[in-house]
Amino acid sequence: MLDVAKSLPEDPDELRQFTALLLAEVKSQAMLIEKLRHQLAGQRNHRFGTSSENIEQLQLALETSEIAVAKMTAKLRLPDEEPKDKPKRRPIPDHIPRMEVELTPGDDDCAQCGGGLRRLGEDVTEELEYIPGRFIVNRIVRPRFACSGCEAFTQAALPSRPIERGRPGPGLLAHVLVNKYADHLPLYRQSGIFERDGIDIDRSTLADWVGKSTALLEPLADAIGRHVLAGQAIFADDTPVKMLAPGAGKTATARLWAYGRDERPWGSDVPPASWYQFSPDRKGQHPKDHLARYQGWMHADGYAGFEDLYRSGDIREVACMAHVRRKFVDIHRAQGSAIADEAIRRIAQLYAVEKEARGSPPEQRVELRQAKAKPIFNNLETWLHAQLPSISGKSPLAGAIRYALARMARLRPYLDHGILELDNNTAERAMRSIAIGRKNYLFVGSQTGGKAAAIAYTLIETAKLNGIDPQAWLADTLARIPDYKINRVDDLLPWKNTP
C-alpha cells in the first residue's frame, strides 16, 4: 500500500475508491506513529544495553512511518496535520550565512493599468539549504636557490605533518576521527561519501590514517588520564565491545572502561574529563592496572572485579542509587508493584535534595544532605527491611530489595562528603557514544584497534564535556603536536588549547 501508483485512476469511482484506501492507510500509519512515540518515550528511560537497541529500532520504525505518511499526504495533496506534541519550529540561527535572492515582478509598470510601481514593504521567506563541504589542495611550493658565489643550494625545510610522507592534512584527519567516533560513521561509509565528492580514498587507507593519528595523539590521551586520576573522586564503568578473534572465525567480548572526573556539581572550576581504556576481557586485573596510582573515592556499580581495589584501602567505594532505582522501575513496569512504586517515590525525594544541592560548595552540600537527605535515606533503609518478610524471598522484588540494601550500605558515605554524588551517572553518560557507535562498526579488529578507539573516545568526549568543538580542536592539535615537546603536552589539552 505504501507504493502508490505513479498514475492515478481516471475513472471517478475508481479514483474515489483509491483515495479512500489511501486515507485509511494514512490514518492507520498515524495511529502507529502515536503508538511508537508512546513506546519510545517509555524506552528512553533505559539508555544502554538491550533497551538502547529497542530505542534504535523504534526510532527507525517511527521514521519509516512518518516518511510513509508524508509521501501519501503529498500524493493526495492533503493538508499537513500538526501533532500536539510536535516541537515548535525554531528560527534559523543568525550565524548561518544568508544568500539573498530578490524576486521582482519583472516589470516596473503595473500589469493592470501601466502605472508606475512604488515599494511598500516586503515578505521574507527563509529556506534552509545545504551546500556540501568541499576538499582543497594545499600546494606547498618550496623554491630551490643557488648561491651566486659558491653555487651551494638552499631550500626551506618541509614543515612537519601529522603523517610523514602522507597526503592528508590535519583537518581531514580530524574529520575522519570525529566522523567515526563521534558521529558513528564506519570508515567504509566515509569512503563512499568521499567518492561521491570525486575523492577516491579506500577504507584501508582511512584505517591507516586513524591508526597513525591515534598513535600520535596517545600522549595527549595519557595526559587526560593523569588529569582524571588527580581528582579526589572519580566515576568508573565498563561496557562490552566485540573484538575479532583471528583464526576463530568469530568475535570475542572485549571491554571499554571509562573513568570520569566531573567536579562541577560541587562548584569546582576544574575541567571535566573522560579517560577510556581497552582490555580484551573483563578480568579485575585491568581496572587494577588502570588505577594503580589512584587514591580517593570511586563511584561504581557492584562489579566484583573492583573488590581488590577497595580491599587495598587506597580506593574507597561509593555505590550508585541509579542502579538501585532501575531495578524497582523494571519491576513496577512489569508487575505494577505498589512496593516498587513506593520505593521509586522515596528515591525521588533523595534526588530532589540533590537538585537543590547542585553547584553548591562541598560543605554546604553536606549540611543540606544531613538536614534533608539523611532522614529520607534512613527511613528508606528501614522501610525496605520491613518489606522483606511480607513477600516471597524468591521473587524479583525481594531480590531488588536485597540488592538495594547492600548497595545503600556502600552509598552512605555520600551523606558525609560534599564531593561525592548520589549515583554513577557521570560514567554511564560517558558510555553513551560507545553504546551507539558499536551498532555501526560492530566490532574492533584487534587489541590495537580497541586501544586506538579508547584514545579517540578520550579526546573527543573530553572536548565535548568542555563545550569545545572536537573537530576544530583536533585539527589544530594534529597540526601542532608533531613538533611539540613531550614534556609540554599538557599545554595541548582541550581546555588549554582552544582553537
Buried (B, 14 or more C-beta within 10 A) or exposed (E): EEEBEEEEEEEEEEEEEBBEEBBEBBEBBBEBBBBBBEBBEBBBEBBBEEBBEBBEBBBEBBEBBBEBBEBBBEBBEBEEEEEEEEEEEEEEEEEEEEEEEEEEEEEEEEEEEEEEEEEEEEEEEEEEEEEEEEEEEEEEEEEEEEEEEEEEEEEEEEEEBBBEEBEBBBBBBBBBBBBBBBBBBBBEBBBEBBEEEEEEBEBEBBBBBBBBBBBBBBBBBBBBBEBBBBBBBBBBBBBBBBBBBEEEEEBEEBBBBBBBBBBBBBBBEBBBBBBBBBBBEBEBEBBBEBBEEBEBBBBBBBEEBBEEBBEEEBBBBBBBBBBBBBBBBBBBEEEEBEBBBBBBEBBEBBBEBBEBBEEBBBEBBBBBBEEBBBEBBEEBBEBBEEBEEEBEEEEBBBEBBEBBBEBBEBBBBBBEBBBBBBBBBBBBBBBBBBBBBBEEBEBBEBEEBBBBBBBBBBBBBBBBBBEBBBBBBBBBBBBBBBEBEEEEBBEBBBBEBBB
